[in-house]
Amino acid sequence: MYSPEQRRTLLRVARTSIAHGLEQGRPLPVDPLEYDAELREERASFVTLNERGRLRGCIGHLQAIQPLVADVAENAFNAAFRDPRFPPVNAAEFDALEIHISILSPPEPMTFDSEEELLRQIRPGVDGLILEEGPYKGTFLPSVWEQLPDPRRFLAELKLKAGLPPDYWSEGIRVSRYTTESFSE
C-alpha cells in the first residue's frame, strides 16, 4: 500500500509528464533516486486518462521493467500521446484530464481445463486478466469490472480485445491474473 503522499507524488509525476510532453514532445525525465524507496521499486503500472468521464487514453506495462516512478512518467506520456485509439492530447484538453494510476501485482498464471473452470476461478471486481493465445494477447484491468460485471461477458470481451472471437476456446489459451492498487486525482 502506498501512502497518501506517495500517491500524490505519482499523480503529480503523471500530470507533469503530460505537460512536459506538450512542451518537449517526450516524457518527463525522472531520477528515481529523488523519490521514496517504494517509488524506486520495479513495478508495472497503467495510466488511464479520462476527459469529462470518457476514456481519453490508457497505456501501461504488464511486467515490471523499471522503477515505478519512471514507469508512471512514461505511461502517462504514452497514454496522452501514443494511444493509437485516440489523437494526441492537446493543450486545450490538459486541465480537463482526469488521471488514474493502477499499480499491478505480478501476474499469476491460472490453471484450468475448460472455460467453465476458468470462469469459476475468476474473482469479479478483484482480478485483472491477461489472456494469451499464440500471437494474440489482451488485458483488462480490474476497473473494467465496473462496465462488465458478468464474468462470462468480461471474458468474451477480453477475447475480442485480444483479437479472438468472443466464443473462441482452445487448450492453448493461457490466462494470468493480477490485482491493482488504484487511485486518481
N, C-alpha and C positions, 0 to 999 in steps of 0.2 A: 504494500500500500504506500502510495506517495502522499506526502504531507500537502496541506493546502498551499503552502508556499512553493513547493516543488511543482505542483500542478500549475500554479500561476506562472511560474518561470517557463514551463514548457509551452503554455499558451502564448506567452509574450514572445518566445523564440519563434513560434509558428507565425504569428502576425508580423513580426519584424522581418522574417524571411520572405514573406509575400511582398511587403513594402520594398525590401531590398531588390526583389525580382522585378518589381515595377520600375525601379530606378536603374538597376545594373544588369538586368537580364539573366541573373544567376542566383542560386540560393545564398542565404546568409552564411558566410564562413564562421564556424564556431570553434573555439578552442575548448574541448571538453574539460581540460584541467581547471577552467574558470568556474566550474559548476560542482554541485554536491556530488559525492561519491556515487550515490544511487543513480544520478542522471548520466554518469560516465559509464555505467554498466552496459554491456552489449545487450540490447533488447530490440525486438521488432515492434514497429508501430504502424498505424494507419492514421492519416489526417483526412477528415471529411469536412468539406466546406458546404454550407447551405447559405442561400440568399433568399430572404423572406420565406423561410420554411421549405424551400425547394433545393434539392441536391444541385450543387454547382461544381463539385469535383471530389474525388476520393482516390487517393493513391497511398500505397504502403508496401511494406515488406512482410512476408510470412515467416521469414527466418531472421534471426539476429545477425547482422553483418557489421555493425558499427555502434559506437556509443549512442545511447538513447537520445541525448540532446542533439547530436548530429543527424540522427535518423529523422527526428521530428522536423528539423530545419529543412532537410532535403525533401521530405514527403509533403510538407506544406507548400513549398515552391512547386513541386510536381503536380500537386492537386490543383493549384491555381493556374498553372501554365502548360501542363503537359498531359492532362487527362484527355484522351482522344475523343471522348464523348461530348466535350464542350469546347467553345472557343476560349482562348486565354482570358483570364480576368483582366479588366481594365481599371484604371484609377477611379473612375466614377462608381465602380462597384465595391471598392475596398472597404469603406466604412460599414456597408451593409452585410459583409461576410460574417457568418457565424462559424466559429472554428470548434471542431470536435476532435479530440485525440483519443485513440484507443491503443493501449499498450498490451501486446499479446503475450500470453504464456507460451512456452514451447509447445508446438503441435505434438499430439499423442496419436499414433496410428490406432485405428479401431479394428477389431476383429469381428467378422460376421460371415455367415454362409449364405445369406439371402437378403434381399431388400427389406423384407419384413423384420428380420432380425436387426438389421441396421436401424430401421425406424423405431424399434422398441428401445434401442440404446441412446438415441438422441435425446438431449435434455433441452426442451424448448425454453427460450429466454436465457439460456446459460451458454450453450455451445455455439462457437463459430465453427464452420466446417470447411475443409479443403477437400475437394473431390478431384481425383485424377484418373484418367483412362487414356493410356498411350500419350499422344501429343495434346490431349485435351485437359484443361485444368481450370478450376474456378473456386472462388471462396465467397462465403457470406459471413460477415461479422455477426456477433450475437445481436447487435442492434436491429438487424433485418427481421428478427422475430416480431418486431412491432408491426411490420407490414404483412408478414407471412406467418401467422401464429400456428398454422396447421403443419405438423412435421412432414406429411406426405407432399403437400404443396411446396413447402420450403425446399425439400429435396428435388422435386421436379423443376422448380425454378433455378436451383443451383445447377442442375444438369444443363438446362438451357443456357445459362451464363457461361458454362464451360464449353459450349458448342455442341452439345449432345441433345438428342430428342428427349422430351420430358419423361417418356416411358422407357427409356433405354436401361438395360441391365446386362451386365456380363460378369463372369467370375473374375475378370481382371480389374474391376473398379476398386480403387483404393480411396479410403476416406480417413482423414485425421481430424481430430477436434482440438480446439483451444478455447480458452476463456480470455476475457479482456478486462482491464481496468480502464474505464472510460470517463471522460469529463469534458466539459465545454465551457465556453465563455458565458 
